[in-house]
Amino acid sequence: MATLKQIRARIKAAKNIQQITKAMKLVAAARLKKATDRVLEARPYADKLKSVMESLSSAGELPSHPLMEKREVKRITVILLTSDRGLAGAYNTGLIRKVSDFVKDSAVDVQLITVGKKGTLFFGKRNYKLVHSMSVPSSGARLSDAVEVTRITRQLFESGEADAIYVCYAKFYSAIRQIPQIVKLLPIEPPASEDTSGAAAEIVFEPNPQELLGTLLPRYFLTLVWQSMLESTASEFGARMTAMTSATDNAGKMIQNLTLKANRERQAAITTEILEVVGGAEALKG
C-alpha cells in the first residue's frame, strides 16, 4: 500500500504532466485555427481549378501530356503524410495502417515517399522501399515542401520509375474527426463533368491546347499535393488538441482521486496517533 509521501509525490508528478499537456493543448488550438483558415482559403482555388479541368474535358479529346499518360501499372509510388512528433492520439497510427494495408493488397511493387518522421521511422525499420524522406516544420507544411514533393514525383512518373502516384493523408473534417484516405494523383484524369447531355462543348483555346495543358496540368498536380498537405496539417493539430485535452482531463481526475486518497491516509494516520496517545494515557492511569 502506498504511503502518504508516495501519494503526494504522485500528485506532484500528475500536476506537472497536467501543466505540460494543457500548454500543448493551447499551442495546438492556436495552430489549428491558422491551419483551418489555410485549408478553407485553399479549397475554393482547388475547386475552381477542378471546374476548369471539367470544362476542358467537356470539349472532347484532349492533347496528350506526360502527366496524363496511362500505361500498365507495374510500380506504384505512395506519398505518405505523417507528423514529425507524436502525442497526437491515433493520427499517425491510422495513416501508417492505411498504407500498410494498401501495400499488402497491391499486386505490384510499391515504393514510398515519406513526409514526416513518424512514417519514415516506421517503414524505414521494416525494410520498405523509401525513395525519398523529408521532415516538416512544427508549424506545418510549407508550399516549398509541396513543390519539392511534386518535383520528385513528376520525375519518377515521367521517367517511368513509377506508373501511378498516390497520396495518403488525413482528410480534415473537424478537430475530432480526421479520416485517413489514399487518393490517386497521377496519371491525371480529367474530373467527370456534371453535364450528362453527352454533347461536346464549343471551346476556343487561346493559346493552343498543348501550351494550355502544359501550364495547367503541372499547376493542377501541385494544387492536389498542396491541398493534401494543408488537410494533413490541420488534421494533425486537431488530433493533437483532442489528445491533449483528453490527457489534461485525465490528469485532473487522477489528481482528484489521489488527493482524496491522501486525505484518507492522513486522517487514518491522525486517528492512529490519537488512539496511541489515548491508550498511553489510559495505561498511565492504570
C-alpha positions in Angstrom: 0.0 0.0 0.0 1.4 3.4 -1.0 2.5 5.7 1.8 1.3 9.3 2.2 4.7 10.5 1.0 4.5 8.4 -2.2 0.9 9.6 -2.9 2.0 13.2 -2.5 4.9 12.6 -5.0 2.4 11.1 -7.5 0.1 14.1 -7.1 3.1 16.4 -7.8 4.0 14.4 -10.9 0.4 14.4 -12.2 0.2 18.2 -11.7 3.4 18.7 -13.7 2.1 16.5 -16.5 -1.2 18.3 -16.5 0.6 21.7 -16.9 2.5 20.3 -19.9 -0.5 18.7 -21.6 -2.5 21.9 -21.0 0.2 24.0 -22.6 0.4 21.6 -25.6 -3.4 21.8 -26.0 -3.3 25.6 -26.1 -0.5 25.6 -28.7 -2.3 23.0 -30.8 -5.5 25.0 -30.6 -3.8 28.2 -31.8 -2.1 26.4 -34.7 -5.3 24.5 -35.6 -7.0 27.9 -36.1 -4.4 29.0 -38.6 -4.3 25.6 -40.3 -8.1 25.6 -40.7 -8.0 29.0 -42.2 -5.4 27.9 -44.7 -7.5 24.9 -45.7 -10.7 26.9 -46.1 -8.8 29.5 -48.2 -7.2 26.9 -50.5 -10.4 24.9 -51.2 -12.1 27.5 -53.4 -8.9 27.7 -55.6 -8.8 23.9 -55.9 -12.5 23.7 -56.7 -12.1 26.4 -59.4 -9.2 24.6 -60.9 -11.2 21.4 -60.9 -14.1 23.1 -62.7 -11.6 24.4 -65.3 -10.5 20.8 -65.9 -14.1 19.7 -66.2 -14.7 22.4 -68.8 -11.7 21.3 -70.8 -12.7 17.6 -70.7 -16.2 18.5 -72.0 -14.5 19.9 -75.1 -13.7 16.4 -76.3 -10.4 14.6 -76.7 -7.5 16.5 -75.0 -4.0 16.6 -76.4 -1.5 14.1 -74.9 0.6 15.2 -71.9 3.2 13.3 -69.9 1.2 13.7 -66.7 -1.9 12.1 -68.4 -0.1 9.2 -69.8 -1.8 5.9 -69.0 0.3 2.7 -69.0 0.3 -0.7 -67.4 0.8 -0.3 -63.7 3.9 -2.2 -62.6 5.3 0.2 -60.0 3.4 2.5 -57.6 4.6 5.4 -55.5 2.7 6.4 -52.4 3.3 9.8 -50.8 2.7 9.3 -47.0 2.0 12.5 -45.0 2.5 12.0 -41.2 3.8 14.2 -38.5 7.3 14.7 -37.1 6.1 14.4 -33.5 3.8 12.1 -31.6 1.2 12.9 -28.8 -1.5 13.2 -31.4 -3.7 10.2 -30.5 -4.3 7.7 -33.3 -3.4 10.2 -36.1 -0.2 8.6 -37.2 -1.2 5.1 -36.4 -4.3 5.4 -38.7 -2.2 6.7 -41.6 0.5 4.0 -41.2 -2.1 1.3 -41.1 -3.8 2.6 -44.2 -0.5 2.5 -46.2 0.4 -0.9 -44.8 -2.9 -2.4 -45.9 -2.5 -0.7 -49.3 0.9 -2.3 -49.8 -0.3 -5.7 -48.7 -3.3 -5.6 -51.1 -1.2 -4.4 -54.1 -0.1 -7.0 -56.6 2.8 -4.7 -57.8 5.8 -3.1 -56.3 5.1 -0.1 -54.0 7.7 2.5 -53.1 7.2 5.3 -50.6 7.9 9.0 -50.3 7.5 9.8 -46.6 6.8 13.4 -45.4 7.1 13.4 -41.6 9.5 11.5 -39.3 6.8 9.1 -37.9 6.2 7.5 -41.2 9.9 7.4 -42.1 10.9 5.7 -38.8 8.1 3.1 -39.0 8.6 2.0 -42.6 12.4 2.5 -42.6 12.8 0.0 -39.8 10.7 -2.6 -41.7 12.7 -2.6 -44.9 10.1 -0.9 -47.1 11.5 0.9 -50.2 11.8 4.6 -49.4 12.5 6.7 -52.4 12.7 10.0 -50.5 12.1 11.2 -46.9 11.7 14.7 -45.5 10.5 16.3 -42.3 8.2 19.2 -41.9 8.3 22.2 -39.5 6.4 22.0 -36.3 4.1 24.8 -37.6 3.1 22.6 -40.5 4.0 22.0 -44.2 5.1 24.9 -46.4 4.4 25.5 -50.1 8.1 24.8 -50.8 7.6 21.3 -49.3 4.8 20.7 -51.7 6.9 21.9 -54.6 9.7 19.6 -53.6 7.4 16.6 -53.4 5.8 17.5 -56.7 9.2 17.7 -58.4 10.3 14.3 -57.2 7.1 12.5 -58.0 6.9 14.1 -61.5 10.4 12.9 -62.2 9.5 9.4 -61.1 6.4 9.3 -63.2 7.8 10.9 -66.3 10.9 8.7 -66.3 8.8 5.5 -66.0 10.1 4.6 -62.5 6.5 4.8 -61.3 3.4 4.1 -63.3 1.0 5.6 -60.8 1.3 8.1 -57.9 -0.9 8.1 -54.8 -1.0 10.2 -51.7 -2.1 9.1 -48.2 -3.3 11.8 -45.9 -5.9 12.5 -43.2 -8.9 14.4 -44.6 -9.8 17.2 -42.2 -13.4 17.5 -41.1 -13.2 18.8 -37.6 -10.9 18.8 -34.5 -12.3 15.4 -33.5 -12.8 13.9 -37.0 -9.9 13.2 -39.4 -10.2 10.3 -41.8 -7.1 8.7 -43.4 -7.6 8.2 -47.2 -5.5 7.3 -50.2 -6.1 9.3 -53.4 -4.7 8.8 -56.9 -2.7 11.7 -58.2 -1.1 10.5 -61.4 -1.8 9.9 -64.2 -4.2 12.9 -64.1 -7.7 12.0 -65.2 -10.0 15.0 -66.1 -12.8 15.2 -63.5 -16.1 13.9 -64.7 -18.3 16.7 -65.8 -21.8 17.0 -64.3 -23.2 17.7 -67.7 -24.8 14.4 -68.8 -26.1 15.5 -72.1 -23.1 14.0 -73.9 -22.6 16.9 -76.3 -19.1 18.3 -76.6 -18.9 22.0 -75.6 -17.6 24.6 -78.1 -14.4 25.8 -76.6 -11.9 28.1 -78.3 -8.4 27.6 -76.9 -6.1 30.6 -76.6 -3.2 29.8 -76.7 -3.3 26.4 -78.3 -4.4 23.3 -76.3 -0.9 21.9 -75.9 0.5 25.0 -74.4 -2.5 25.5 -72.2 -2.3 21.9 -70.8 1.5 22.3 -70.4 0.8 25.2 -68.0 -2.4 24.0 -66.4 -1.6 20.3 -65.6 1.6 20.9 -63.5 -0.3 23.6 -61.6 -3.2 21.3 -61.1 -0.9 18.5 -59.8 0.8 20.9 -57.4 -2.5 22.1 -56.2 -3.6 18.5 -55.4 -0.4 17.9 -53.4 -0.5 21.2 -51.6 -4.2 20.7 -50.7 -3.5 17.3 -49.2 -0.6 18.8 -47.1 -2.9 21.5 -45.8 -5.5 19.0 -44.9 -2.9 16.8 -43.2 -1.5 19.7 -41.2 -5.0 20.7 -39.9 -5.8 17.1 -39.1 -2.5 16.8 -37.1 -3.2 19.8 -35.0 -6.9 18.8 -34.5 -5.8 15.3 -33.4 -3.2 16.7 -31.1 -5.5 19.2 -29.5 -8.1 16.5 -28.9 -5.5 14.1 -27.4 -4.0 16.8 -25.1 -7.5 17.8 -24.0 -8.2 14.2 -23.0 -4.8 13.9 -21.3 -5.4 17.1 -19.3 -8.8 15.9 -18.2 -7.5 12.5 -17.2 -4.6 14.1 -15.2 -7.2 16.3 -13.4 -9.3 13.2 -12.5 -6.1 11.4 -11.3 -5.1 14.4 -9.1 -8.6 14.4 -7.6 -8.6 10.7 -6.8 -5.0 10.9 -5.4 -5.9 13.9 -3.2 -8.9 12.1 -1.8 -6.7 9.0 -1.1 -4.0 11.2 0.5 -6.6 12.9 2.8 -7.9 9.5 3.9 -4.3 8.3 4.6 -3.6 11.5 6.6 -6.9 11.1 8.6 -6.1 7.5 9.3 -2.6 8.4 10.5 -4.0 11.2 12.7 -6.7 8.8 14.1 -4.0 6.2 14.8 -1.8 8.8 16.6 -4.8 9.9 18.7 -5.6 6.3 19.7 -2.0 5.7 20.7 -2.0 8.9 22.8 -5.3 7.9 24.5 -4.0 4.3 25.0 -0.8 5.6 26.6 -2.8 7.9 28.9 -5.1 5.1 30.0 -2.0 2.9 30.7 -0.5 5.6 32.9 -3.8 5.9 34.9 -3.8 2.2 35.4 
